[in-house]
Amino acid sequence: MSKTTLKVVSWYLAGILVTFVFQCVVRAYQCYGIGGCGLTFAKAFVWALVWPASWIVYLAGLLGFTL
């Protein structure tokens, strides 16, 4: 893996981690029982995987870059 690819993957993983923590904090108030908590935190993980990609596309468009 090249250094550039490693940097991009590292930043993306950092974005996933920050987003997941934020989603868990927000969703913890909606947590009712073990089943409800598991489902809401699973949704938080899915959002954490997708959300950094949406920011990359958004910022690229905002700054005038094409992907």
N, C-alpha and C positions, 0 to 999 in steps of 0.2 A: 504494500500500500504506500502510495506516495505521501510526502509530507503535507501537501495541500489537501489531499483526500482525508488524511487523518485529522487535520485541523477542522475541516468541514463536519466530519462525523462527530468530533469532540464537541463542537459548538451545538450541533443538533441534539446530541445527548444531554448537554447542559440545558438546552431549551425544554427538552422533554421533562427533565427532573424538576425544573422550576415550575413548569406548567402543571405537573402532577401534584406537587406540593400545594400550589395555589388552588387547584381543583378540589383536592381533599379537604382543605380548610373551608372552602365555600360549601362543599357538599356535606360536611360533618353535621351541620345543623339540620339537614334533611334526613338524617339517619334514624330509622326506626327498626330495631331488632336486627338480628344477625343477617337474615336474608336481605332486608332492605339495605343494610350497610354494604354488604358484598356487592350487590348490584350497582349501587351508586358509585362505589369506588372502582368497579370495573369500568363504568362509563367514564369516570375521571381518567383512567389509564388510556382509554381509547382516544379521548379528547387530547390528552398529553402527546400521543403519537402523531396526531393530525395537525394540531394547532401550530407548531413551529413551521411546518411546511406552508401553511396559509400565510404566516407572517413573512416568509421569504418571498412569496409571490407578491404579496401586498407591497412590501418595501421596494422590490425590484420595479414594480409599476410606478410607485410614487417617485422613485429616483430616475425613472426613464430608461431603465435597463430592460432588455428583452431576454427571456430565458429560453 
